[in-house]
Amino acid sequence: MTLFSKADDVWSHRTRIVLAEKGIHVETIDVHERNLPEDLFDLNPYHSVPTLVDRDLVLYDSRVIMEYLDERFPHPPLMPIDPVARAQFRLALFRIEHDWYSLVSKINDADKKVSQEARKVLRDSVLSSVDVFKAKPYFLADEFSLVDATIAPVLWRLSTWDIDLTAQAQPIARYMNLVFSRPTFRHSLSPSEQGMRA
């Protein structure tokens, strides 16, 4: 199994978290935007990361990769068995991708006005979720899930993006400490991600 991954990319990071949670050993190929491997051009029509190769199967959407890994390696399960709870988790994944992940490229935009506005929107969106963080140890659940694997890369980067959460955000700070202290999360970090939080 081979993973094409970018060292500081949130989409790649969430995939690496799932691999770590499952204890799956893969060959990881670090991809740099200006120097894409030829294999990636042949395997993925979008030349995007993450891209997972498992024998003859090639997957190149992080959500598809995460769900595939959870189904192929069922222990520990990262999605609930109950169809209603599963649908709620999928909706949470959609909202986080739509509301948070969509802002990442804007936060990294060279235009300072665009970047500052994206930071403000992300900060407000994270803070608006404080009651959900308060309800259970993990997001919507008592156990770590694919939703947490999706939230964690964004929260890990907040200080790098100069996004400061207020004192009202104690439940979020508690959640961050819980997730970031997991050995699997620490294992998922690339060297450049390790340097994001001194």
Rosetta blueprint (number, residue, H / E / L):
1 M L
2 T E
3 L E
4 F E
5 S E
6 K L
7 A L
8 D L
9 D L
10 V H
11 W H
12 S H
13 H H
14 R H
15 T H
16 R H
17 I H
18 V H
19 L H
20 A H
21 E H
22 K H
23 G L
24 I L
25 H L
26 V L
27 E E
28 T E
29 I E
30 D E
31 V L
32 H E
33 E L
34 R L
35 N E
36 L L
37 P L
38 E H
39 D H
40 L H
41 F H
42 D H
43 L H
44 N L
45 P L
46 Y L
47 H L
48 S L
49 V L
50 P L
51 T E
52 L E
53 V E
54 D E
55 R L
56 D L
57 L E
58 V E
59 L E
60 Y L
61 D L
62 S H
63 R H
64 V H
65 I H
66 M H
67 E H
68 Y H
69 L H
70 D H
71 E H
72 R H
73 F L
74 P L
75 H L
76 P L
77 P L
78 L L
79 M L
80 P L
81 I L
82 D L
83 P H
84 V H
85 A H
86 R H
87 A H
88 Q H
89 F H
90 R H
91 L H
92 A H
93 L H
94 F H
95 R H
96 I H
97 E H
98 H H
99 D H
100 W H
101 Y H
102 S H
103 L H
104 V H
105 S H
106 K H
107 I H
108 N L
109 D L
110 A L
111 D L
112 K H
113 K H
114 V H
115 S H
116 Q H
117 E H
118 A H
119 R H
120 K H
121 V H
122 L H
123 R H
124 D H
125 S H
126 V H
127 L H
128 S L
129 S L
130 V H
131 D H
132 V H
133 F H
134 K H
135 A H
136 K L
137 P L
138 Y E
139 F L
140 L L
141 A E
142 D L
143 E L
144 F L
145 S L
146 L H
147 V H
148 D H
149 A H
150 T H
151 I H
152 A H
153 P H
154 V H
155 L H
156 W H
157 R H
158 L L
159 S L
160 T L
161 W L
162 D L
163 I L
164 D L
165 L L
166 T L
167 A H
168 Q H
169 A H
170 Q H
171 P H
172 I H
173 A H
174 R H
175 Y H
176 M H
177 N H
178 L H
179 V H
180 F H
181 S L
182 R L
183 P H
184 T H
185 F H
186 R H
187 H H
188 S H
189 L L
190 S L
191 P H
192 S H
193 E H
194 Q H
195 G L
196 M L
197 R L
198 A L
